[in-house]
Amino acid sequence: MTTLKSLLIVLLIVLGCKSSGLPHQVTINRPVCFASCRAYTFTAHKNNMMLQINLKDKQFPIPLSSEQQQTFRTLLNTIEFTDLDSFYGNKRVYDIPEVSIQYHNTNTIIKGIHFAPKKLQTLLTQISNIVQTTPIEKLTQ
């Protein structure tokens, strides 16, 4: 029983040290598109994150719940940002929403999130869902 407790303590310490967050800042930016999508910027570094809607040269922060932050933290820690290609999508199509991602010394452009790797698709969909369902009136008051 003592060995089991010791092993559990060591495991908790290792897991606690590993979950320190992203070592470099990641910024995800979606500018205004031709359709009804909203422009946003999402920034995360270590365990800090911020999501904001960009409207007419003004930024309005969207408060994220603890649950949303934990979901984003989990997704961010599973994506290998340094292994991403510089471009996903179709360069000849202009009316598909574009997303740009900056991480450390890498830049990635995505034209159509369905072209992105699955884990990144999940992250972008989660962010977009929050942005699209947040009432603008609530932010601009």
N, C-alpha and C positions, 0 to 999 in steps of 0.2 A: 504494500500500500504506500509506503514511504517513497519507493522508487517511482511509482505512478505520479505522486504529487510532485516530485522533483522534475520529472519529465514534462508535466503539464506547466510548471512554472517556467522552465527553459523555453518551451514552445511559445508561451505567451510573451516572453521577453523578445524572442526572435521575431514574432509577428508584429509586435509593437514597434520594433525598430524598423521593420521593413515598410510600414505604412506611413512614412514621413511625407509622402506626397511627391509631386513632380519636382525633379531637380532643376528644371528650366521652365520658364514661362511659356504657356501655350496661349495663342490668341486666335480665335475663330471669328471671322468677319464675313457677314453677308450683306452686300450693298442692296439698294432698292432694285427690284426686278420689274419686268413688264407686267407681271400678273399681280395678284393680291398679297404677295408675301411681304413681310415687314423686314426692314433692315435691322440688323442687330450686331452687337459685339459681345463675345464671351471671352473672358480672360481667366486663366487659372495658373497659380504658381504655389508650389508646396501645398498647403491646405486652404489657401485663400482663393475665392472665386467670385467673379462679378459678371452679371448678365445685364445688358442694357439695350433698350430699343433706341434706335436713332431716327428721329423725326425732325425734318427741316432744320438741320444743323444743330439740333439739341439732342442730348442724351438723357434718357430717363431710366434709372436703375430699376430692375425688377427684383424684389426681395425673393430670395430662394429659401425654402424651408430646409430644415435639417435633413429630412428624408431626400429631398431633391439634391442637396449638396452631396450626401453620401452616395446616391446613385451616380452622379457625375464623377465623383472621386473614384469609385470602383471602375467605371468605364474608362476614365482617363489613364488609370494605372494598368489597364490591359492592352492599351494601344501602343504599338511600337512606332512612335512618331518619327524617329530617325530612319526607319525603314520605308517610310511612305515614298511613293513616286512623286515627281514634281507636278504631274498632271493626271487627272482622271476625267474621262468624259469625251465629248465630241467637240472639237474646236470649230467646226463649221456651223454649228447651231448656236444662234445668238440669243434666242428667247428662253433659254433654260437658266434658272437661277444659279448663280455662281457663288461658291464659298471659297474663301482663302484661309489657309491655316499657316501660322508661323510658329515654329518651335525651334529654339536655340538657333542654329545656323541653317535651318531648312525651311523652305516655302513650298506649299502644296496648293494647287488650284483644283477645285472640283466643279465641273459643269454637269449638274445632275447627280444628286446624292446616291442614286441607285448604281452609279459607276464606282463608288468608293468601296473600300474593304468593309465587310459586314459590321465589325465592331465600331468603326467610324460612322457607318450609316446609322447605327443605333444611337450613338451620341448625338449626331446632327438632328435626328428625328426627335429625340427627347427635348433638345434645346428649342427646336422649331415649334413643337407643340406648346411649350410654355409661352413662347413669344406670341404665337398666333392666338392663344386663348386669354391672354392678359388684356383686360379692358383698358384702352388708351385713356379714357376719361379718368380712371382711377390714378393713372400715373401723372397726368397733366394738371391735377388740382393743386 
